[in-house]
Amino acid sequence: MPRPSVWFIRSALIHLGLGFTFGGLLLWNKGVPIHPLIWRLLPAHMEFLLVGWTVQLAMGVAYWILPRFYTERGDVQPVWLAFVLLNAGVWLAGMGATLAAPDWVILAGRLCEVAAAGAFAVNAWPRVKPMAAEASHR
């Protein structure tokens, strides 16, 4: 498995663990109140599971499984940039909302996530090509 995929998937598993931990605390607090501020973990819980786990796992598997042409996966720099931007975005958007940071922090996180998708697409786009048989029928 290529190194970027390993890092994407490991990071996705970390976000899964943190998201489930936050979710467990939220459920526990619902049944046996711990502290009212526990509810502030809800945005981080959602962000870590929806983007940190799901999107990151999809990117890691996609980088690994998309076809290679000429035994190469293309320039790896956009993929590493996507990894950094996605994780920065998850932490800025998730923890920014949890810690009641200014709105620009959450916006910066969302922009990082969008930029991560763009950087990932720069690498993935040339790797998605029609099969030769399908191309001749068009």
C-alpha positions as CSV (number, residue, x, y, z in Angstrom):
1,M,0.0,0.0,0.0
2,P,1.4,3.4,-0.9
3,R,2.6,5.6,1.9
4,P,0.0,8.4,1.5
5,S,-2.8,5.8,1.7
6,V,-1.3,4.5,4.9
7,W,-1.3,8.0,6.4
8,F,-4.8,8.8,5.2
9,I,-6.2,5.5,6.6
10,R,-4.3,5.8,9.9
11,S,-5.5,9.3,10.4
12,A,-9.0,8.3,9.5
13,L,-8.9,5.6,12.3
14,I,-7.7,8.2,14.8
15,H,-10.6,10.5,13.9
16,L,-12.9,7.5,14.2
17,G,-11.7,6.8,17.7
18,L,-11.9,10.4,18.7
19,G,-15.4,10.8,17.1
20,F,-16.7,7.7,18.9
21,T,-15.2,8.9,22.2
22,F,-16.9,12.3,21.9
23,G,-20.1,10.5,20.9
24,G,-19.8,8.2,23.9
25,L,-19.3,11.2,26.2
26,L,-22.3,12.9,24.7
27,L,-24.5,9.8,25.2
28,W,-23.2,9.3,28.8
29,N,-24.0,12.9,29.5
30,K,-27.5,12.5,28.2
31,G,-28.2,9.6,30.6
32,V,-26.0,10.6,33.6
33,P,-25.2,14.3,33.4
34,I,-21.5,15.0,33.7
35,H,-21.3,18.6,32.8
36,P,-23.4,20.9,30.6
37,L,-20.4,21.9,28.6
38,I,-20.0,18.3,27.3
39,W,-22.6,19.3,24.6
40,R,-20.0,21.6,23.1
41,L,-18.3,18.4,21.8
42,L,-21.1,17.8,19.3
43,P,-19.6,19.8,16.4
44,A,-16.2,18.1,16.8
45,H,-18.0,14.7,17.1
46,M,-19.8,15.3,13.8
47,E,-16.8,16.8,12.0
48,F,-14.4,14.0,13.1
49,L,-16.8,11.3,12.0
50,L,-18.2,12.8,8.8
51,V,-15.1,14.4,7.3
52,G,-12.1,13.1,9.4
53,W,-13.2,9.5,9.2
54,T,-15.4,9.1,6.1
55,V,-13.8,11.5,3.6
56,Q,-10.3,10.7,4.7
57,L,-10.8,6.9,4.5
58,A,-12.3,7.4,1.0
59,M,-9.3,9.5,-0.1
60,G,-6.8,6.9,1.3
61,V,-8.5,4.0,-0.5
62,A,-9.1,6.0,-3.7
63,Y,-5.4,6.9,-3.9
64,W,-4.5,3.3,-3.4
65,I,-7.0,1.7,-5.8
66,L,-7.3,4.2,-8.7
67,P,-5.5,2.8,-11.8
68,R,-1.8,3.5,-12.2
69,F,-0.5,4.3,-15.6
70,Y,3.1,3.5,-16.5
71,T,3.4,2.0,-13.0
72,E,3.2,5.4,-11.4
73,R,0.4,7.1,-9.5
74,G,1.4,10.6,-10.7
75,D,2.8,13.5,-8.7
76,V,2.4,12.7,-5.0
77,Q,2.8,16.3,-3.8
78,P,-0.9,17.2,-4.3
79,V,-1.9,14.1,-2.3
80,W,0.3,15.1,0.6
81,L,-1.1,18.6,0.4
82,A,-4.6,17.2,0.4
83,F,-3.7,15.2,3.6
84,V,-2.4,18.2,5.4
85,L,-5.2,20.5,4.3
86,L,-7.9,18.0,5.1
87,N,-6.6,17.3,8.6
88,A,-6.1,21.0,9.3
89,G,-9.6,21.7,8.1
90,V,-11.1,19.0,10.3
91,W,-9.4,20.3,13.3
92,L,-10.1,24.0,12.6
93,A,-13.8,23.4,11.8
94,G,-14.5,20.8,14.5
95,M,-12.5,22.3,17.4
96,G,-13.2,25.9,16.3
97,A,-17.0,25.3,16.8
98,T,-16.4,23.3,19.9
99,L,-14.2,26.0,21.5
100,A,-16.4,28.8,20.3
101,A,-13.7,30.3,18.2
102,P,-14.4,33.2,15.9
103,D,-16.4,32.4,12.7
104,W,-13.3,33.0,10.5
105,V,-11.6,29.9,12.1
106,I,-14.5,27.6,11.1
107,L,-14.5,29.2,7.6
108,A,-10.8,28.7,7.3
109,G,-11.3,25.0,8.2
110,R,-14.0,24.6,5.6
111,L,-11.8,26.3,3.0
112,C,-9.0,23.9,3.9
113,E,-11.3,21.0,3.3
114,V,-12.4,22.3,-0.1
115,A,-8.8,22.9,-1.0
116,A,-7.9,19.4,0.1
117,A,-10.6,18.0,-2.3
118,G,-9.2,20.1,-5.1
119,A,-5.6,19.0,-4.4
120,F,-6.7,15.4,-4.3
121,A,-8.5,15.8,-7.6
122,V,-5.4,17.2,-9.3
123,N,-3.8,13.8,-8.7
124,A,-6.8,11.6,-9.3
125,W,-8.3,13.3,-12.4
126,P,-5.7,12.1,-14.9
127,R,-5.9,8.6,-13.4
128,V,-9.6,8.2,-14.3
129,K,-9.8,7.2,-17.9
130,P,-12.2,5.1,-20.0
131,M,-11.3,1.6,-20.8
132,A,-10.0,1.1,-24.4
133,A,-13.1,-0.9,-25.4
134,E,-15.5,1.7,-24.2
135,A,-13.5,4.5,-25.8
136,S,-13.8,2.8,-29.3
137,H,-17.6,2.7,-29.0
138,R,-18.0,6.4,-28.5
